[in-house]
Amino acid sequence: MLLEKLKEVEDKYTELAKLLGDPKLIEDQARYQKYAREYASLEEIVEAYRELKKVEEDIEENKKLLEEKDEELRALAKEELSGLEKKKEELTRRLKLMLLPKDPNDERNIILEIRAGAGGEESAIFAAELFRMYTRYAERRGWKVEILSANPTGLDGYKEVIAMIKGKGAYSRFKYESGVHRVQRVPETESSGRIHTSTVTVAILPEADDVEIEIKDDEVRIDTYRASGHGGQNVNKVETAVRITHLPTGIVVTCQDEKSQHKNREKAMKILRSRLYDMKLREQQEKIASERRQQVGTGERSEKIRTYNFPQNRVTDHRIGLTLYKLGEILDGELDELTDTLIAHYQTEELKRMGMDG
């Protein structure tokens, strides 16, 4: 099945090469650009496929040499075969992954939404720690973090914090973080030393382009009011805070962090647009077969995806049964081991679904 798919790709690549060589096509720039993009997207996979075919030819040649009478020649062939078989295995795995459908959102920036759940102030404190974890992770990858909206608490926690993370491939690395994150520890405010369990909800939304989500003026109600501080007192004499209500869906977004009403409105619209895009994606996912919905990365926000256990220095991802005893490093933004394992699991599940796991 794999070789059939690869042959189809190579045939398509050859056909596109012929089309691009036709002088008449240059007159139709739109079609020319379309074919050129498709040709470029297939180049890497075709090169790897041709390399695999060459390796298979070399394997067959070396197998023939094993039948030779010359003992030294047989030994060389045996040694060569070992390396070639390993190379074939690596190329086959790589080609399988290349054939997986690409998530069109993988390269996008993201909107990160973190909300305190069960556990009161302890939950809000952990929400702030998760936000720091994601900020550190983004910084390690050279991505920019911009807070769009925040509702801080008195003990350096967050009831809610919404941020944009800008960087190529941000969604591909963050999309597995959507869900309920559970923390188990003795809170600093607890005098009896009992372990408490609190929860925080994380939502990852791909940033939506203006052209993809059109919001008509008559679909939104925009209210302005004075921004308030931690104690509820009005901190501005002018109405800079913005509340946008999307009438068709009932989604409400508020933003008051900026001193300018215009900037708050801009940020609120950005959040609203991404929430609507995310809603659209989820509606599409609901139409997909149930076995695909059960895979990692579908972003079911109601399910508990991860536990952070402080007494045991343990982080457990419940979707894949992975436990790491490096809680401090993970909370400091070292998420690659977790993320890489999740990606590998998702890819394996997808290969099984496509019948290419053999």
Residue pairs with C-beta under 8 A, 6 or more apart in sequence:
1 355
1 356
2 92
2 95
2 96
2 99
2 356
5 99
5 356
6 45
6 49
6 52
6 95
6 99
9 42
9 45
9 46
9 49
9 99
10 46
10 49
10 50
12 38
12 42
13 39
13 42
13 43
13 46
16 35
16 38
16 39
16 42
17 39
19 25
19 35
20 32
20 35
20 36
20 39
25 31
25 32
25 35
26 32
44 98
45 95
45 98
45 99
48 91
48 94
48 95
48 98
49 95
51 91
52 88
52 91
52 92
52 95
55 84
55 87
55 88
55 91
56 88
58 80
58 84
59 81
59 84
59 85
59 88
62 77
62 78
62 80
62 81
62 84
63 77
63 81
65 73
65 74
65 76
65 77
66 74
66 77
66 78
66 81
68 74
68 77
96 351
96 356
97 347
97 351
99 354
99 356
100 347
100 350
100 351
100 354
101 350
103 171
103 172
103 175
105 171
105 175
105 206
105 281
106 169
106 171
106 172
106 175
107 168
107 169
107 171
107 172
108 170
108 171
108 206
108 207
109 164
109 165
109 166
109 167
109 170
109 171
109 206
109 207
110 164
110 165
110 170
110 171
110 174
110 175
110 204
110 205
110 206
110 207
111 148
111 162
111 163
111 164
111 204
111 205
111 206
111 207
111 270
111 271
111 274
111 275
112 131
112 134
112 162
112 163
112 164
112 165
112 174
112 202
112 203
112 204
112 205
113 160
113 161
113 162
113 202
113 203
113 204
113 205
114 127
114 130
114 131
114 134
114 158
114 160
114 161
114 162
114 200
114 201
114 202
114 203
115 127
115 159
115 160
115 200
115 201
115 203
116 123
116 124
116 126
116 127
116 157
116 158
116 159
116 160
116 200
117 123
117 180
117 198
117 199
117 200
117 201
118 197
118 198
118 199
119 126
119 183
119 196
119 197
119 198
119 199
120 198
121 153
121 155
121 157
121 187
121 189
122 183
122 187
122 189
122 196
122 198
123 157
123 183
123 198
123 199
123 200
124 153
124 155
124 157
124 158
124 159
125 153
125 155
125 156
125 157
125 187
126 157
126 181
126 183
126 198
126 200
126 308
127 157
127 158
127 159
127 160
127 161
127 200
128 152
128 156
128 157
128 158
128 161
129 331
130 181
130 200
130 202
131 158
131 161
131 163
132 331
132 333
133 330
133 331
133 332
133 333
133 335
134 145
134 165
134 174
134 177
134 333
135 145
135 163
135 333
136 332
136 333
137 173
137 333
137 334
137 335
138 144
138 145
138 165
138 167
138 170
138 333
139 145
139 333
140 333
140 334
141 167
141 173
142 167
143 165
143 166
143 167
143 170
144 165
144 166
144 167
145 163
145 164
145 165
145 166
146 163
146 164
146 166
147 161
147 162
147 163
147 257
148 162
148 163
148 164
148 255
148 257
148 267
148 270
148 271
149 160
149 161
149 162
149 253
149 254
149 255
149 256
149 257
149 267
149 268
149 271
150 158
150 160
150 161
150 162
150 257
151 158
151 159
151 160
151 161
152 158
152 159
152 161
152 230
153 159
153 230
154 230
155 189
162 271
164 207
164 270
165 174
171 204
171 206
173 335
173 339
174 204
175 204
175 206
175 297
175 299
176 296
176 297
176 339
176 342
176 343
176 346
177 202
177 204
177 305
178 202
178 203
178 204
178 299
178 300
178 301
178 305
179 201
179 202
179 299
179 300
179 301
179 302
179 303
179 304
179 305
179 306
180 199
180 200
180 201
180 202
180 301
180 302
180 303
180 304
180 305
181 199
181 200
181 201
181 202
181 304
181 305
181 306
181 307
181 308
182 197
182 198
182 199
182 304
182 306
182 307
182 308
183 197
183 198
183 199
183 200
183 307
183 308
183 310
184 195
184 196
184 197
184 307
184 308
184 309
184 310
184 311
185 195
185 196
185 308
185 309
185 310
185 311
186 193
186 194
186 195
186 196
186 310
186 311
187 196
190 196
195 311
199 304
201 301
202 301
203 278
203 299
203 301
204 299
205 274
205 275
205 277
205 278
206 274
206 277
206 278
206 281
207 270
207 274
208 273
208 274
208 276
208 277
210 273
212 277
213 273
213 276
213 277
213 280
215 246
215 269
215 272
215 273
215 276
219 246
219 247
219 248
220 244
220 245
220 246
220 247
220 272
221 244
221 245
221 247
222 242
222 243
222 244
222 245
222 265
223 242
223 243
223 244
223 245
224 239
224 240
224 241
224 242
224 243
224 261
225 239
225 241
225 243
226 234
226 235
226 236
226 237
226 238
226 239
226 240
226 241
227 234
227 235
227 236
227 240
227 241
227 256
228 234
228 235
228 241
228 256
229 235
236 259
238 261
239 261
240 256
240 258
240 259
240 260
240 261
240 264
241 254
241 255
241 256
241 261
241 264
242 254
242 255
242 256
242 261
242 264
242 265
242 268
243 252
243 253
243 254
243 268
244 252
244 253
244 254
244 265
244 268
244 269
244 272
245 251
245 252
246 252
246 253
246 272
246 276
249 276
249 279
251 272
251 275
251 276
251 279
253 268
253 269
253 271
253 272
253 275
254 268
255 264
255 265
255 267
255 268
255 271
256 264
257 264
257 267
258 264
258 267
282 299
285 293
285 298
286 293
291 353
292 298
292 353
295 346
295 349
295 350
295 353
296 319
296 320
296 342
296 345
296 346
296 349
297 342
297 346
304 318
305 317
305 318
305 319
306 315
306 316
306 317
306 318
307 314
307 315
307 316
307 318
308 314
308 315
308 327
308 330
308 331
309 315
309 316
309 327
310 327
312 325
313 325
313 326
313 327
313 328
314 323
314 324
314 325
314 327
315 323
315 324
315 326
315 327
315 330
315 338
316 322
316 323
316 324
317 323
317 338
317 341
317 342
319 342
319 345
320 341
320 342
320 345
322 338
322 341
324 330
324 337
324 338
326 334
330 338
348 357
351 357
